[in-house]
Amino acid sequence: MDERFSRLRGFIDIYGEDLYFFNLIENTFRKYAEIYGFEEIKLPILERTELFVRGIGEGSDIVRKEMFSFKDRGNRDVTMRPEGTASVVRAFLENNLLNDPKYHKLFYIGAMFRAERPQAGRLRQFHQAGVEWFGSDSPLVDFENISMLWYILKELGISDKVDFIVNSVGCDKCTPNYKSYLTSFFDEHYDKFCEDCKERRNKNILRIFDCKNPSCQNTLKNAPKIKETLCDNCKYHLDTLTDMMSKDKIPFSIEDNLVRGLDYYTRNVFEVRYKGIGAQNAIAGGGRYNNLVSEFGGPSIPAFGFAIGIERTIITLKENIELPKKMSVALCSVSSKETNFSLEIAKILRKEKIVTHVLSHIGNLSKQMKVANKLGVKFAVIVGEEEFREKKVSLKDMETGKQNTVPIENLIDKLNNKGLE
């Protein structure tokens, strides 16, 4: 293939085994979102850049280094969405959904874009499935969201392979005090921090916890803990959430340095980490954001949301789940005279939801059987002149090599028994 037409780095084609797991995650997520009362919303890929600068935060790594932004033909600054929450909040306000309780709980599934360095579990085009719940500051809402995610992971079969990491980033009342203590600590150890952290210090000091530099991480082990400055209300929210998680037997730990990578979070935040995909081990995460709606010009409406990364979750599923083998059949004809008869048999098979490949167009029977073998079908259904005349087929088990003649009326029963005598 001419390299001029190859895909861009960090953008992949999804097919085969990956597509199976992609659909499994999406369908499972959609099922639970609907059971929990969320309504779906489809979001535009392209938004005004300011939406994400204001929503995510100018000091975040996403805005500083990772957004796909450019000028459109109208000379407007636009960005391919790097995450879903800011777009959902924009849609919630712009479409006046705040006046319809039905749309206070929204879910979305779609592609996101970040100009990161590609590696396992981190692509430049990736997919997220997420929920946003508007209108309540109750920690019960926090728990309901986390509970929904827990049951999704249980149904996917990986709940015993993940850890829920929980923390509080405080609120407008207590976070300023913590930022002050953290800034003083930073200044005392200024020379131990990298240049990126020095920039973060001036924009949002909490972002220093996002740094992966080993020296910075080692220095931060002695940093003041946010739990020491939480107000009574934030402590209540965190204690209530963790108590509910304990009662529902959702395994969790509290991590003092967890702040998430977005500036809009308030109070409870969380991540779900899988124990086997290297550095990019967070497969889901979210938290409360009580100020974002008002920052976008709306009323003061508290909210909570989370998103699950589909590509990272696919990696976990491939390590833990085998693909189910569907009943599949190749229909082979000895000559073109039997083609119409083969098509009639195909109708019978497909009516029973049996995957059916009609191979009469491939060539002679030998070529058809070679293709059937490459397709990995369970059975080959062979039709010749004698079979056509007697309304029978030759049924060959492709695994064992056994072959029997079977009347048409008994074909489905033989296939369902998954073997030949």
PADO-913840 format. One record per residue (C-alpha): residue in one letter; y, x, z. Coordinates in pm, whole numbers, padded with zeros to 5 digits, always signed. Each point is the difference from the previous one (the first is absolute). Example, Ala and Ser with C-alpha at 12.3 -4.5 7.8 and 13.67 -1.06 7.14 Angstrom:
% PADO-913840
a-00450+01230+00780
s+00344+00137-00066
***
This chain:
% PADO-913840
m+00000+00000+00000
d+00354+00118-00079
e+00162+00108+00331
r+00323-00170-00106
f-00168-00333+00072
s-00163+00089+00332
r+00093-00185+00318
l+00269+00134+00229
r-00097+00198+00310
g-00034-00225+00301
f-00074-00310-00210
i-00362-00105-00042
d-00213-00249-00190
i-00204-00227+00226
y-00342-00102-00128
g-00370-00003+00086
e-00086+00059+00366
d+00366+00037+00099
l+00087-00332-00162
y-00285-00173+00182
f+00133+00120+00335
f+00360-00072-00103
n-00091-00363-00066
l-00206-00019+00319
i+00299+00113+00210
e+00242-00229-00183
n-00226-00305+00024
t-00080+00060+00368
f+00367+00051+00082
r+00101-00312-00192
k-00265-00207+00177
y+00120+00095+00349
a+00369-00023-00089
e-00055-00359-00109
i-00216-00079+00305
y+00280+00130+00225
g+00253-00223-00178
f+00185+00246-00226
e+00139-00100-00341
e-00015+00243-00291
i+00308+00142-00170
k+00016+00212-00315
l+00277+00262+00012
p+00186+00184-00279
i-00088+00366-00043
l+00362+00101-00065
e+00271-00057+00262
r+00351+00128+00070
t-00019+00344+00160
e+00231-00102+00283
l-00262-00253+00117
f-00234+00283+00099
v+00269+00242+00117
r+00132-00265+00240
g-00338-00144+00094
i-00222+00306+00031
g+00275+00234+00117
e+00189+00287-00157
g-00165+00246+00239
s-00358-00095-00088
d-00212+00229-00217
i-00055-00288-00243
v+00371-00036-00078
r+00080+00372+00025
k-00278+00134-00222
e-00245-00255-00134
m+00163-00290-00187
f-00018-00051-00376
s+00369-00080-00056
f+00211-00001-00316
k+00294-00166-00175
d-00081-00308-00208
r+00179-00097-00321
g+00269-00173+00203
n+00062+00325+00189
r-00143-00154+00318
d-00199+00210+00246
v-00352-00143+00003
t-00327+00105+00164
m-00366-00076-00053
r-00100-00151+00332
p-00147+00258+00244
e-00109-00267+00251
g-00008-00378+00033
t+00189-00105+00313
a+00356+00051-00128
s-00079-00201-00314
v-00157-00284+00201
v+00304-00019+00229
r+00228-00006-00306
a-00210-00281-00153
f-00010-00187+00333
l+00381-00010+00009
e+00081-00028-00370
n-00234-00298-00052
n+00114-00167+00323
l-00357-00002+00135
l+00129+00027+00356
n+00060-00377-00009
d-00362-00080-00088
p-00250+00078+00281
k-00280+00009-00257
y+00138+00328-00132
h+00065+00170+00333
k-00339+00172-00042
l-00031+00182-00332
f-00256+00237-00150
y+00009+00220-00309
i-00234+00224-00198
g+00133+00248-00253
a+00080+00348-00126
m+00243+00233+00180
f+00149+00327-00125
r+00086+00325+00178
a+00070+00341-00154
e-00224+00184+00243
r-00220+00301-00070
p-00330-00160-00109
q-00311+00068+00208
a-00301-00194+00127
g+00127-00329+00141
r+00357+00053-00120
l+00099-00107-00351
r+00330-00057-00175
q-00109-00350-00093
f-00201-00163+00276
h-00069-00355+00115
q+00067-00179+00325
a-00091-00337+00143
g+00239-00110+00271
v+00130-00286+00213
e+00341-00082+00148
w+00048-00257+00279
f+00356-00120+00061
g+00152-00196+00285
s-00153+00105+00332
d+00047+00288+00243
s-00318-00088+00191
p-00259+00278+00046
l-00255-00270-00087
v+00121+00035-00360
d-00059+00376+00016
f-00352-00064+00123
e-00073-00267-00262
n+00087+00244-00277
i-00210+00280+00147
s-00285-00242+00070
m+00001-00111-00364
l-00017+00362-00116
w-00283+00071+00246
y-00210-00284-00141
i+00069+00116-00356
l-00129+00347+00090
k-00301-00153+00175
e-00093-00202-00307
l+00043+00309-00218
g-00245+00178+00230
i+00221+00286+00121
s+00137-00126+00333
d-00219+00245+00193
k+00141+00291-00203
v+00370-00055+00081
d+00242+00046+00289
f+00301-00224+00068
i+00292+00216+00115
v+00275-00190+00183
n+00346+00087+00133
s+00346-00144+00058
v+00315+00138-00163
g+00220-00205+00230
c+00289-00229-00084
d+00380+00013-00033
k+00023+00008+00378
c-00230+00296+00078
t-00043+00200-00322
p+00352+00151+00010
n-00079+00153+00341
y-00321+00150-00132
k+00171+00137-00310
s+00256+00167+00225
y-00272+00170+00209
l-00189+00099-00316
t+00314+00145-00160
s+00066+00211+00309
f-00359+00125-00011
f+00035+00078-00371
d+00319+00197+00053
e-00162+00204+00277
h-00279+00099-00241
y+00208-00006-00318
d-00133+00326-00148
k-00362-00118+00030
f+00052-00290-00241
c-00016+00010-00382
e+00295-00070-00228
d-00129-00351-00078
c-00004-00084+00370
k+00352+00134+00040
e+00107-00246-00268
r-00196-00280+00166
r+00173+00079+00329
n+00334-00107-00151
k-00127-00314-00176
n-00268-00143+00229
i-00137+00225+00270
l-00322-00205+00027
r-00098+00120-00346
i-00082+00345+00138
f-00332-00148+00112
d-00087-00047-00370
c+00009+00376-00058
k-00335+00164-00083
n+00126+00354+00063
p-00236+00156+00260
s+00285+00173+00182
c+00197-00324+00031
q-00309-00191+00112
n-00074+00260+00265
t+00360-00011+00128
l-00004-00381+00016
k-00292+00004+00243
n+00257+00063+00274
a+00254-00254-00127
p+00105-00289+00225
k-00222-00309-00034
i+00149-00326-00116
k-00204-00200+00252
e+00208+00162+00274
t+00317-00173-00129
l-00134-00341-00110
c+00186-00299+00137
d-00190-00268+00194
n-00017-00229-00304
c-00149+00269-00226
k-00249+00096+00270
y-00100-00366+00028
h-00054-00024-00375
l-00216+00314-00012
d-00199-00091+00312
t-00060-00355-00122
l-00114+00116-00343
t-00240+00262+00136
d-00135-00247+00256
m-00077-00250-00278
m-00164+00273-00208
s-00214+00100+00297
k-00113-00357+00059
d-00090-00036-00368
k-00188+00334+00015
i+00218+00162-00267
p-00026+00376+00070
f+00336+00172+00033
s+00184+00294+00151
i+00369+00048+00073
e+00161+00298-00172
d+00343+00099+00128
n+00112+00163-00325
l-00085-00289-00233
v+00327-00127-00150
r-00115-00089-00357
g+00191+00128-00301
l+00254-00279-00042
d+00328-00050+00183
y-00014-00378+00033
y-00266-00017+00273
t+00074-00126+00351
r-00228-00036+00301
n-00373-00001-00078
v-00132+00212-00288
f-00358+00089-00094
e-00220+00190-00243
v-00365-00028-00094
r-00160+00341-00057
y-00334+00069-00157
k-00197+00297+00127
g-00106+00155-00329
i+00262+00038-00275
g+00193+00307+00109
a+00374+00011+00059
q+00071-00332-00174
n-00208-00195+00252
a+00230-00297+00068
i-00146-00291-00197
a+00229-00268+00147
g+00301-00038+00223
g+00300-00203+00090
g+00208-00134+00284
r+00290-00213+00110
y+00339+00006-00172
n+00245-00231+00176
n+00322+00117-00167
l-00083+00031-00370
v+00073-00360-00098
s+00348+00015+00153
e+00063+00344-00154
f-00057-00161-00341
g+00267-00260+00077
g-00220-00272+00146
p-00011-00153+00348
s-00160+00180+00294
i-00369-00069-00066
p-00273+00214+00162
a-00303+00092-00209
f-00330+00189-00002
g-00211+00131-00285
f-00260+00246-00115
a-00152+00136-00320
i-00339+00141-00089
g-00029+00278-00256
i-00260-00106-00254
e-00079+00343-00152
r-00049+00163+00341
t-00218-00288+00113
i-00209+00039-00317
i-00076+00359+00109
t-00130-00128+00335
l-00212-00272-00161
k-00161+00242-00245
e-00110+00213+00294
n-00154-00293+00186
i-00116-00266-00244
e-00239+00005-00294
l+00085-00206-00306
p-00211-00317-00017
k-00232-00012-00298
k+00053-00314-00206
m-00284-00158-00192
s+00057+00122-00353
v-00190-00051-00325
a+00009+00149-00349
l-00100-00239-00280
c-00166+00193-00283
s-00112-00138-00338
v-00264+00151-00228
s+00195-00117-00306
s+00304-00203-00096
k-00223-00307-00044
e-00019-00036+00379
t+00372+00036+00067
n+00075-00372+00032
f-00300-00043+00229
s+00130+00289+00213
l+00340-00168+00027
e-00165-00319+00127
i-00181+00202+00266
a+00328+00169+00090
k+00153-00341+00070
i-00282-00079+00243
l+00038+00332+00180
r+00378-00013+00026
k-00012-00356+00129
e-00191+00147+00296
k+00273+00265+00039
i-00234+00280-00111
v+00185+00292-00162
t-00123-00006-00361
h+00050+00258-00276
v-00094-00117-00349
l-00095+00318-00190
s-00114-00142-00334
h+00297+00164-00174
i-00092+00354+00110
g-00270+00069-00261
n-00378+00012+00018
l-00196-00079+00316
s-00031+00365+00099
k+00379+00046-00003
q+00048-00323+00192
m-00240+00115+00272
k+00180+00335+00033
v+00329-00183+00052
a-00166-00237+00250
n-00119+00302+00195
k+00351+00153+00005
l+00147-00330+00117
g-00231+00016+00301
v-00122-00357-00036
k-00286-00125+00217
f-00185-00173-00284
a-00020+00003-00378
v-00073-00334-00164
i-00160+00072-00339
v-00026-00258-00276
g-00211+00049-00312
e-00147-00224-00265
e-00298-00099+00215
e+00218-00071+00305
f+00235-00208-00212
r-00290-00203-00141
e-00161-00063+00340
k+00330-00047+00192
k-00074+00295+00224
v+00152+00340+00077
s-00132+00342+00092
l+00147+00090+00338
k+00008+00371+00088
d+00082+00135+00345
m+00216+00305-00078
e-00080+00166+00333
t-00379-00033+00001
g-00061-00024-00376
k-00220-00308+00045
q+00024-00255-00280
n-00130-00359-00020
t+00036-00295-00233
v+00182-00286+00170
p+00062-00359-00120
i+00371-00082-00029
e-00027-00269+00267
n-00134+00258+00251
l+00249+00278-00080
i+00254-00078+00273
d-00271-00023+00266
k-00141+00337-00102
l+00344+00160+00014
n+00076-00153+00338
n-00329+00138+00134
k+00130+00338-00116
g-00332+00134-00121
l-00300-00031-00226
e-00364-00030+00098
***
